[in-house]
Amino acid sequence: MVKAIVGANWGDEGKGKITDVLAQEADIVVRFQGGANAGHTIKNKYGKFSLHMMPSGVFNENTTCVLGNGVALDIDKFVNEVKDIVSKGVPQPDILVSDRAHVVMPYHILQDGYEEERLAGHAYGSTKSGIAPCYSDKYAKIGFQVNELFMPEEPLKERVNNVCTIKNALFTSLYHKPALVPEEVYEKILDLREKIRPYVGSAAAFLNQAIRDNKTILLEGQLGTMKDIDHGIYPMVTSSNPIAGYGGAGAGIPPYEIRQIVAVTKAYSSSVGGGDFVTEIFGEEAEELRRRGGDGGEYGATTGRPRRVGWYDCVASRYGCMIQGATDVALTVVDPLGYLDEIPLCIGYEIDGRKIQDFPHVTDLGQCKPIYKMMKGWKSDITGIRTFEELPAECREYVNEIERQLGFPITMVSNGPAREDIILRKPLI
């Protein structure tokens, strides 16, 4: 059976923890898109980890982890991440990297930084990880798939020379930066191919055989619906499709094999990067929520930047669950809200005097104001509670009202950072 774990919002919803929980019963965990520009924070018996390239199943000894063809692969970061977790006592993970994944080259990272510098005050808030240039080159057909690192010398050098010709026109004329040296790029490719060689294989063949063998496969998405390049708050989005519908393409499996889609949504809202954010709060109100939120506060797992925070947005989340095709919803990070007397819950938007329930396109989104329903707070610490019935009545009502507003079943509630801090409202399938 294939399950997808994806974000319903702006990313940073707690997908890493949900994947870590479900991976205990999974044979394979697959990253099907994105790169090292966002992270999953996980706390387990080995410690606390921020993963960027690796799937969240790496902590389970019986799980094979796969980086699919849809991933933008930063080989140096991937290899260093493997070394880092092993050095902290995690058993050497079993990892397969698709031979069709596109490689983030050092010049992609340079280009990402140069472009943000050029845009200055109009920048997209990129993590400067080279993701957009990598995907751009993929679609311009001048990228490098992993298998192409192993080409014979002459055709590989020819490819490198062609890419450097294109990039140097951009680097020198637009960015006024030093030109790439083809020989240096070629030598770096040789270094990268030796680093990745032990992990490379046909992910599609492996996964399709696993499906025939009735293995349990988790597809792990990066970021969330609002950062999807087609369905998100364009252009303040990522450069790939972090939605379950892309899971088949990014992993190399038939889409009809995805039988369960868990859309993860946080009990309040948070976002890294720019773009319209209707329920965003500011000042001390925001700082207090940021300090209390998550495990150690709302700061990016990759950048360390303070996340923008706000109240729960049912309009955005309902849209996010719809686009993801959610069969289940996991509501995470409920526990930090225990300090509030009342909790604002956005149940609609107002635009030009009209009330709307459907999430609008970005041209209208910037004009929207939140319509709040005030929910009574529970004023207590709910960490350690293991059944939904044991939660305070006010907390149960908060969860139930979100479920009513979404129209999708909340089947998991996370009330703490650890793997065991999870309340299941129905048995996992």
Residue pairs with C-beta under 8 A, 6 or more apart in sequence:
1 214
1 216
1 217
1 259
1 260
1 429
2 211
2 217
2 218
2 219
2 247
2 253
2 257
2 258
2 259
2 260
3 22
3 26
3 216
3 217
3 218
3 219
3 258
3 259
3 260
3 261
3 262
4 218
4 219
4 221
4 244
4 247
4 258
4 260
4 261
4 262
4 324
5 15
5 18
5 19
5 22
5 218
5 219
5 220
5 221
5 262
5 264
5 330
6 15
6 219
6 221
6 224
6 225
6 242
6 243
6 244
6 247
6 261
6 262
6 263
6 264
6 324
7 13
7 15
7 221
7 222
7 223
7 224
7 225
7 227
7 242
7 263
7 264
7 265
7 320
8 224
8 225
8 263
8 264
8 265
8 317
8 320
8 321
8 324
8 326
8 329
9 224
9 225
9 226
9 265
9 266
9 269
9 271
9 313
9 316
9 317
9 320
10 223
10 224
10 226
10 227
10 269
10 270
10 271
10 272
10 273
10 275
10 277
11 38
11 222
11 223
11 224
11 226
11 227
11 242
11 271
11 272
12 38
12 224
12 266
12 270
12 271
12 272
12 298
12 300
12 301
12 307
13 224
13 264
13 265
13 266
13 332
14 264
14 266
14 294
14 330
14 332
14 333
14 414
15 40
15 56
15 220
15 221
15 264
16 39
16 40
16 41
16 42
16 51
16 56
17 40
17 41
17 42
17 43
17 56
17 332
17 414
17 417
17 419
17 422
18 262
18 264
18 330
18 332
18 412
18 414
19 29
19 40
19 55
19 56
19 57
19 218
19 220
20 42
20 44
20 56
20 57
20 59
20 419
21 419
21 422
22 218
22 262
22 428
23 29
23 56
23 57
23 59
23 60
23 63
23 218
24 60
24 419
25 216
25 428
26 57
26 60
26 63
26 216
26 217
26 218
27 62
27 63
27 64
27 210
27 215
27 216
27 217
28 57
28 63
28 64
28 65
28 66
28 207
28 210
28 215
28 216
28 217
28 218
29 55
29 56
29 57
29 58
29 60
29 63
29 64
29 65
29 66
29 217
29 218
29 220
30 55
30 65
30 66
30 67
30 68
30 203
30 207
30 217
30 218
30 219
30 220
30 251
31 53
31 54
31 55
31 65
31 66
31 67
31 68
31 71
31 220
31 222
32 68
32 70
32 71
32 219
32 220
32 221
32 246
32 247
32 249
32 250
32 251
33 68
33 70
33 71
33 221
33 222
33 240
33 241
33 242
33 246
33 250
34 71
34 72
34 131
34 221
34 222
34 223
34 238
34 240
34 242
35 53
35 71
35 72
35 73
35 74
35 104
35 129
35 130
35 131
35 134
35 222
36 52
36 53
36 72
36 74
36 77
36 78
36 104
36 129
36 131
36 302
37 52
37 126
37 127
37 129
37 131
37 238
37 302
38 52
38 127
38 222
38 223
38 238
38 272
38 300
38 301
38 302
39 50
39 51
39 52
39 300
39 301
39 302
40 50
40 51
40 52
40 56
40 220
40 222
40 301
41 48
41 49
41 50
41 51
41 294
41 295
41 301
42 48
42 49
42 50
42 51
42 56
42 59
43 49
43 295
43 417
43 418
43 419
44 59
44 418
44 419
45 419
46 59
46 85
46 88
46 89
46 90
47 88
47 89
48 295
48 296
48 417
49 59
49 85
49 88
50 301
50 302
51 58
51 81
51 301
52 77
52 81
52 301
52 302
53 67
53 71
53 73
53 74
53 77
53 78
53 81
54 65
54 67
54 78
54 81
54 82
54 85
54 93
54 95
55 65
55 66
55 67
55 220
56 220
57 63
57 64
57 65
57 218
57 220
58 65
58 85
58 90
58 93
58 95
59 85
59 90
59 93
61 91
63 93
63 94
64 94
64 95
64 96
65 93
65 94
65 95
65 96
66 95
66 96
66 97
66 98
66 203
66 206
66 207
66 251
67 73
67 78
67 95
67 96
67 97
67 98
67 101
67 203
68 98
68 101
68 203
68 207
68 250
68 251
68 252
69 98
69 100
69 101
69 203
69 204
69 250
69 251
69 252
70 101
70 240
70 246
70 249
70 250
70 251
71 98
71 101
71 102
71 250
72 101
72 102
72 104
72 130
72 131
72 134
72 135
72 239
72 240
73 97
73 101
73 102
73 103
73 104
73 146
73 196
74 104
74 129
74 130
75 103
75 104
75 192
75 195
75 196
76 192
76 195
78 97
78 196
79 195
79 196
82 92
82 93
82 95
85 93
86 92
86 93
95 199
96 199
96 200
96 201
96 203
96 206
97 146
97 196
97 199
97 200
97 201
97 203
98 146
98 200
98 201
98 202
98 203
98 204
98 252
99 145
99 146
99 147
99 200
99 201
99 202
99 203
100 145
100 146
100 147
100 203
100 204
100 252
101 145
101 146
101 203
102 134
102 135
102 137
102 138
102 143
102 144
102 145
102 146
103 134
103 143
103 144
103 145
103 146
103 149
103 192
104 129
104 130
104 131
104 134
105 130
105 134
105 144
105 185
105 188
105 189
106 130
106 185
106 188
107 133
107 163
107 167
107 180
107 185
108 130
108 131
108 133
108 134
108 137
109 128
109 129
109 130
110 130
110 171
110 177
111 130
111 133
111 167
111 170
111 171
111 175
112 126
112 128
112 129
112 130
112 131
112 132
112 133
113 128
114 171
114 175
114 177
115 126
115 132
115 133
115 175
116 123
116 124
116 126
116 128
117 175
118 174
118 175
123 274
124 235
124 236
124 273
124 274
125 236
125 272
125 273
125 274
126 132
126 273
127 302
127 303
129 302
131 238
131 239
131 240
132 239
134 143
134 239
135 239
135 240
136 239
137 143
137 163
142 162
142 163
142 166
144 159
144 189
146 196
146 200
147 200
148 156
148 159
149 156
149 189
149 192
149 193
149 196
150 193
151 159
156 186
156 189
157 182
157 186
160 182
160 185
160 186
160 189
161 182
163 185
164 179
164 180
164 181
164 182
164 185
167 180
168 179
168 180
171 177
171 178
171 179
171 180
172 178
172 179
203 251
203 252
204 251
204 252
204 253
207 217
207 251
207 252
207 253
208 252
208 253
210 217
211 217
211 253
211 257
217 253
219 244
219 247
219 250
219 251
219 258
221 242
221 243
221 244
221 247
222 238
222 240
222 242
223 238
223 242
224 242
224 264
224 320
225 231
225 232
225 242
225 243
225 319
225 320
225 323
225 324
226 232
226 233
226 237
226 271
226 275
226 316
226 320
227 233
227 236
227 237
227 238
227 242
227 273
228 237
228 238
228 241
228 242
228 243
228 323
229 237
229 238
229 239
229 240
229 241
230 241
231 243
231 323
232 238
233 275
233 276
233 362
233 365
234 362
236 273
236 274
236 275
236 276
237 275
240 246
240 250
241 250
243 323
243 324
244 258
244 261
244 324
244 325
245 255
245 323
245 324
245 325
247 253
247 255
247 258
248 254
248 255
248 257
248 258
249 255
259 327
260 327
260 328
260 429
261 324
261 325
261 326
261 327
261 328
262 326
262 327
262 328
262 329
262 330
262 411
262 412
263 320
263 321
263 324
263 326
263 328
263 329
263 330
263 408
264 329
264 330
264 332
265 317
265 320
265 321
265 329
265 330
265 331
265 332
266 312
266 331
266 332
266 333
267 312
267 331
267 332
267 333
267 334
267 336
267 337
267 398
267 402
268 289
268 293
268 309
268 310
268 311
268 312
268 333
268 336
268 337
269 277
269 279
269 280
269 309
269 310
269 311
269 312
269 313
269 316
270 293
270 294
270 298
270 307
270 308
270 309
270 310
271 277
271 280
271 307
271 308
272 300
272 303
272 305
272 307
272 308
275 362
276 362
276 365
276 366
276 368
277 308
277 310
278 310
278 313
278 315
278 316
278 346
278 349
278 365
278 368
278 369
278 370
279 310
279 311
279 312
279 313
279 344
279 346
279 370
280 286
280 308
280 309
280 310
281 289
281 309
281 310
281 311
286 308
286 309
286 310
288 339
289 298
289 309
289 336
290 297
290 298
290 299
290 306
290 307
290 309
291 297
292 336
292 339
293 309
293 333
293 336
294 333
294 336
294 417
295 417
298 306
298 307
298 309
299 305
299 306
299 307
300 306
300 307
311 343
311 344
311 345
311 346
311 370
311 372
312 343
312 345
312 346
312 402
313 346
313 370
314 345
314 346
314 347
314 348
314 402
314 405
314 406
315 346
315 347
315 348
315 349
315 356
315 357
315 358
315 359
316 359
317 402
317 405
317 406
318 357
318 359
318 405
318 406
318 407
318 408
319 358
319 359
321 329
321 406
321 407
321 408
326 408
327 409
328 408
328 409
328 411
328 412
329 403
329 406
329 408
329 409
329 410
329 411
329 412
330 410
330 411
330 412
330 413
330 414
331 399
331 402
331 410
331 412
331 413
331 414
332 413
332 414
333 414
334 382
334 395
334 398
334 399
334 413
334 414
334 415
335 381
335 382
335 383
335 415
335 416
335 421
337 343
337 377
337 378
337 398
338 377
338 378
338 379
338 380
338 381
338 382
339 377
339 379
340 377
340 379
341 376
341 377
341 379
342 374
342 375
342 376
342 377
343 374
343 375
343 376
343 377
343 398
344 370
344 372
344 373
344 374
344 375
345 372
345 373
345 374
345 375
345 398
345 401
345 402
345 405
346 370
346 371
346 372
347 371
347 372
347 373
347 405
348 355
348 356
348 357
348 370
348 371
349 355
349 356
349 357
349 360
349 368
349 369
349 370
349 371
350 356
350 368
350 369
350 370
350 371
351 360
351 364
351 367
351 368
351 369
352 367
355 371
356 368
359 365
360 368
373 401
375 394
375 397
375 398
375 401
376 394
376 397
377 394
378 391
378 392
378 393
378 394
378 395
378 398
379 394
380 392
382 391
382 392
382 395
382 415
383 415
383 416
383 421
384 415
384 416
384 421
385 391
385 415
385 423
386 423
387 423
388 396
388 399
388 413
388 423
388 425
389 396
391 399
391 413
391 415
391 423
399 410
399 413
402 410
403 409
403 410
409 425
409 426
410 425
411 424
411 425
411 426
412 422
412 423
412 424
412 425
413 422
413 423
413 425
414 421
414 422
414 423
415 421
415 422
415 423
